[in-house]
Amino acid sequence: MNIADVRACFPGLRQQTFLDAACVSLMPVQAEEAMRRLGQDLLRCPARDASAHHIALDRSAPPARQEIARLIGARPDDIALIESTTQGLQAVAAAVPLRRGDKVLVGATEFLGLAVPWIGRQAQEGFQIATVPCPDGRLRIDDFARAADATTRLILLSSVQWSTGYRADLAAFAEFARARDIVLVVDAIQHVGAMPLEVEQTPVDFVVAGGHKWLNAPVGRGFLYVHPRMVERLTPPAWGYLNIAEPPEGWAEYFGTPTIPAVRDYDFVGTARRFEVGGTANYPGNVGLAASVKLINALGRTTIETHILQLTDLLFDRLRAAGATVVSVPEPAARSGIVSFTLGDGVERDRQCLQQLLDRRILVSQRYTAGIGGLRVSIHFFNSAEDVERLTTAVREVKAKS
Ligand SMILES: Cc1ncc(COP(=O)(O)O)c(C=O)c1O
């Protein structure tokens, strides 16, 4: 599979100009086929009995963990499958102990959902969340270093900002945090699938991402990477019968043994699966996620990054030529698949522009935090130069009327 052929895998590109993977991306046919196959199994129960059927459904998890592990250079044992970014963050918040007087740092331009799992706890538990300024929308390690002190325990960071696409220098954050034994939690939902992220090279403690944006996966399934040192150090966020090690006698034997007590001692799994705290899981999500990420792995991270950066170069040029102002920073190292712009005539005018683009079935969105943002364009590997031309021609026409 190469970039030129991959558009055919996305029927959602046929009737519209889709430039909004940062909201909810399009799924490839491979994911839909995988879910359809699973749907057939759910319709029919092809196994000898329903217990074996359930055990077979559980086997949908390892391929998803493997594809994610391949994508970010981790081991499958470091990957927990979760429902959403928010659920992953909640698990981290529940597992990482904070004491009275501790400090948590978060950038001023972050998506609100990043800090919410901690905001609700700070008054009760006595820690404090400090907001770090992000001048011109840049999340710089120097600003975090200035805000940090001996009480800083946790940094919450989206490696790509949702409203501008600013890509933080993750290696610098990882080095800073590791040197001070600060736990670094990375929300990578706007990052993975578009830009490379290698946990081997960049040893962060947690990476969390829902699958429905740049991974092109079905909604309701994502992943949490947990560094092995965190698996060893932390008590899991919650216990459930699926994050204990399989009963010593195996599930099949367990079901058929009358003397099994309801309560006894268990060993809990020693991998990131400790963070999978739910019961019978989102199996359609598992197979859809595995198929979507398999496609990304087949294309290759470098090919995808190069394609996105070429198209965003073109987008920068064409937006400027159309009279728009690009809000996102130009340096390639700080860029991602997201480019934000404004017509420069105020938020209301940008809102009207958005409606006029949507009227032409050109799908982008409008996003801000802390005064930064604008009309947000997402360029993914399935987008083409023609998509950029259609968008910017329309922007030029709208701008000419203002
Ligand atoms: C940076 C970031 N984190 C988290 C989310 C929400 O993710 P989820 O719905 O998977 O919890 C979003 C959604 O826009 C986002 O942009």
Ligand as a Chemical Component Dictionary entry (heavy atoms), coordinates in Angstrom:
data_LIG
# 
_chem_comp.id                   LIG 
_chem_comp.type                 NON-POLYMER 
_chem_comp.pdbx_formal_charge   0 
_chem_comp.three_letter_code    LIG 
# 
loop_
_chem_comp_atom.comp_id 
_chem_comp_atom.atom_id 
_chem_comp_atom.alt_atom_id 
_chem_comp_atom.type_symbol 
_chem_comp_atom.charge 
_chem_comp_atom.model_Cartn_x 
_chem_comp_atom.model_Cartn_y 
_chem_comp_atom.model_Cartn_z 
_chem_comp_atom.pdbx_ordinal 
LIG C1 C1 C 0 -6.041  16.873 22.997 1  
LIG C2 C2 C 0 -7.326  16.137 23.222 2  
LIG N1 N1 N 0 -7.430  15.272 24.230 3  
LIG C3 C3 C 0 -8.557  14.566 24.447 4  
LIG C4 C4 C 0 -9.659  14.735 23.644 5  
LIG C5 C5 C 0 -10.902 13.953 23.952 6  
LIG O1 O1 O 0 -10.648 12.610 23.769 7  
LIG P1 P1 P 0 -11.674 11.452 24.221 8  
LIG O2 O2 O 0 -13.024 11.836 23.719 9  
LIG O3 O3 O 0 -11.095 10.239 23.578 10 
LIG O4 O4 O 0 -11.638 11.377 25.693 11 
LIG C6 C6 C 0 -9.618  15.652 22.591 12 
LIG C7 C7 C 0 -10.802 15.877 21.734 13 
LIG O5 O5 O 0 -10.887 16.844 21.014 14 
LIG C8 C8 C 0 -8.409  16.357 22.361 15 
LIG O6 O6 O 0 -8.301  17.216 21.342 16 
# 
loop_
_chem_comp_bond.comp_id 
_chem_comp_bond.atom_id_1 
_chem_comp_bond.atom_id_2 
_chem_comp_bond.value_order 
_chem_comp_bond.pdbx_ordinal 
LIG C1 C2 SING 1  
LIG C2 N1 SING 2  
LIG C2 C8 DOUB 3  
LIG N1 C3 DOUB 4  
LIG C3 C4 SING 5  
LIG C4 C5 SING 6  
LIG C4 C6 DOUB 7  
LIG C5 O1 SING 8  
LIG O1 P1 SING 9  
LIG P1 O2 DOUB 10 
LIG P1 O3 SING 11 
LIG P1 O4 SING 12 
LIG C6 C7 SING 13 
LIG C6 C8 SING 14 
LIG C7 O5 DOUB 15 
LIG C8 O6 SING 16 
# 
